[in-house]
Amino acid sequence: MINIVLVEPEIPQNAGNIVRTCAAIGAKLFMVKPLGFIMDDKHFKRAEMDYKDFANVSVVDSLKEIQEANKNAVFYYASTKSKKIYSEVPYPDGCFIVFGKESYGLSETILKNNYDKCIRIPMAKQARSLNLSNSVAIIAYEAMRKQNFSGLENYGELTGRIEFDD
């Protein structure tokens, strides 16, 4: 299992999509205040759909609160300012992957204090960043791949609802 941390998320649709991703992979999601929306926001509720019923989501006051409660855990910090690529780290069970707010990411202080644990998604030079929910999905699924998709369904079945043309 992995843990996803959103530091001061601003866009309800992104946060809702991330709830769905976390629910789909069995990850715990922490959202650090202040949030740029209220949990009853219609855009947040629409994006999270019925996944909230089995998602494990906590809203906390600070990143420090999470770090202090999990002193022995491994933390990674996603940033476009890192030199290490997200696929180069091991993602042990129980690790935390921390993402910053949509408008400017994680603070320079967080990055400087944890630079050896910062990771990035490669992209074209002219691109500033990716959408937050896309970034979470990319890195979360890499972490789950490195954990052999532990606890996830690894097969699918036809349900009879799909029609094929001859």
C-alpha positions as CSV (number, residue, x, y, z in Angstrom):
1,M,0.0,0.0,0.0
2,I,1.0,3.6,-0.6
3,N,-0.1,6.9,0.8
4,I,-0.8,10.0,-1.3
5,V,-0.5,13.5,0.2
6,L,-1.9,16.6,-1.4
7,V,-0.6,19.8,0.1
8,E,-3.2,22.5,-0.1
9,P,-5.0,21.2,-3.2
10,E,-6.9,24.0,-5.0
11,I,-9.1,22.4,-7.7
12,P,-12.0,20.2,-6.6
13,Q,-12.1,18.2,-9.9
14,N,-8.5,17.2,-9.5
15,A,-9.0,16.2,-5.8
16,G,-12.1,14.2,-6.8
17,N,-10.2,12.4,-9.5
18,I,-7.4,11.6,-7.1
19,V,-9.9,10.2,-4.6
20,R,-11.0,7.8,-7.4
21,T,-7.4,6.8,-8.2
22,C,-6.6,6.2,-4.5
23,A,-9.7,4.2,-4.0
24,A,-8.9,2.1,-7.1
25,I,-5.4,1.2,-5.8
26,G,-6.2,1.0,-2.1
27,A,-4.1,4.0,-1.2
28,K,-4.8,6.3,1.7
29,L,-5.2,9.9,0.7
30,F,-4.2,12.8,3.0
31,M,-5.3,16.3,2.0
32,V,-3.4,19.1,3.9
33,K,-5.3,22.3,4.7
34,P,-6.1,24.8,3.6
35,L,-8.1,23.3,0.8
36,G,-9.1,25.5,-2.1
37,F,-12.6,24.1,-2.0
38,I,-15.1,22.6,0.4
39,M,-15.7,18.9,0.5
40,D,-19.4,19.5,-0.4
41,D,-18.4,21.3,-3.6
42,K,-20.4,19.9,-6.5
43,H,-17.4,19.6,-8.8
44,F,-15.5,17.6,-6.1
45,K,-18.5,15.3,-5.5
46,R,-19.0,14.8,-9.2
47,A,-15.3,13.9,-9.8
48,E,-15.1,11.5,-6.9
49,M,-18.5,9.9,-7.8
50,D,-19.4,6.9,-5.6
51,Y,-15.7,6.1,-4.8
52,K,-15.9,8.1,-1.6
53,D,-17.8,5.2,-0.1
54,F,-14.7,3.0,-0.2
55,A,-11.9,5.6,-0.3
56,N,-9.7,6.2,2.7
57,V,-9.4,10.0,2.9
58,S,-8.2,12.2,5.7
59,V,-8.0,16.0,5.9
60,V,-5.2,17.1,8.1
61,D,-3.8,20.5,9.3
62,S,-0.2,20.1,8.2
63,L,2.4,18.0,6.4
64,K,4.4,18.0,9.5
65,E,1.5,16.3,11.3
66,I,1.8,13.4,8.8
67,Q,5.6,13.3,9.0
68,E,5.7,13.2,12.8
69,A,3.0,10.4,12.9
70,N,5.0,8.3,10.4
71,K,8.7,8.9,11.4
72,N,9.9,5.6,10.1
73,A,8.1,5.9,6.7
74,V,9.8,6.8,3.4
75,F,8.5,10.1,1.9
76,Y,8.9,11.1,-1.7
77,Y,8.2,14.7,-2.9
78,A,7.0,15.2,-6.5
79,S,8.3,18.3,-8.1
80,T,9.3,19.5,-11.6
81,K,12.5,20.8,-9.8
82,S,13.9,17.4,-9.0
83,K,16.7,15.7,-10.9
84,K,15.6,12.1,-10.0
85,I,13.0,10.4,-12.2
86,Y,10.0,8.9,-10.4
87,S,10.7,5.4,-11.9
88,E,14.2,5.4,-10.2
89,V,13.0,4.9,-6.6
90,P,11.8,1.8,-4.9
91,Y,8.4,2.8,-3.2
92,P,8.4,0.5,-0.2
93,D,5.2,-0.6,1.4
94,G,3.7,2.2,3.4
95,C,5.6,5.0,1.7
96,F,4.2,8.5,1.2
97,I,4.2,10.4,-2.1
98,V,3.7,14.1,-1.5
99,F,2.3,16.5,-4.2
100,G,2.0,20.3,-4.0
101,K,-0.8,22.6,-5.0
102,E,-1.7,23.1,-8.6
103,S,-0.6,26.8,-8.8
104,Y,3.0,26.3,-7.8
105,G,3.7,22.9,-6.3
106,L,5.6,22.3,-3.1
107,S,7.3,25.1,-1.3
108,E,11.0,25.7,-1.8
109,T,11.6,25.0,1.9
110,I,10.0,21.5,1.6
111,L,12.0,20.8,-1.5
112,K,15.3,22.0,0.0
113,N,14.8,20.0,3.2
114,N,14.0,16.8,1.3
115,Y,15.8,17.2,-2.0
116,D,17.3,13.7,-1.9
117,K,13.8,12.3,-1.8
118,C,12.4,14.5,-4.6
119,I,11.1,12.9,-7.8
120,R,9.9,14.1,-11.2
121,I,8.0,13.0,-14.2
122,P,10.1,13.6,-17.4
123,M,8.4,15.9,-20.0
124,A,9.3,18.2,-22.9
125,K,11.5,21.2,-22.0
126,Q,8.8,23.7,-22.9
127,A,6.2,22.0,-20.6
128,R,5.9,23.6,-17.2
129,S,4.0,20.8,-15.5
130,L,1.3,18.1,-15.8
131,N,-2.2,18.2,-14.4
132,L,-2.1,17.2,-10.7
133,S,-4.5,14.3,-11.0
134,N,-2.5,12.9,-14.0
135,S,0.7,13.2,-12.1
136,V,-0.7,11.4,-9.1
137,A,-2.0,8.6,-11.4
138,I,1.4,8.2,-13.2
139,I,3.5,8.0,-10.0
140,A,0.9,6.0,-8.0
141,Y,0.7,3.3,-10.6
142,E,4.5,3.1,-10.9
143,A,4.6,2.6,-7.1
144,M,2.0,-0.1,-7.3
145,R,3.8,-1.8,-10.2
146,K,7.0,-1.9,-8.1
147,Q,4.9,-3.5,-5.4
148,N,3.7,-6.1,-8.0
149,F,0.2,-4.5,-7.9
150,S,-0.2,-6.1,-4.5
151,G,-3.9,-6.3,-3.5
152,L,-5.2,-5.3,-6.9
153,E,-7.1,-7.4,-9.4
154,N,-4.8,-8.6,-12.1
155,Y,-7.4,-9.9,-14.5
156,G,-10.7,-8.8,-16.1
157,E,-13.8,-10.7,-17.3
158,L,-16.3,-10.0,-20.0
159,T,-19.6,-9.1,-18.4
160,G,-21.9,-9.7,-21.4
161,R,-22.5,-5.9,-21.8
162,I,-19.9,-5.5,-24.6
163,E,-21.1,-6.1,-28.1
164,F,-18.7,-7.0,-30.9
165,D,-19.3,-6.4,-34.6
166,D,-18.7,-9.3,-36.8
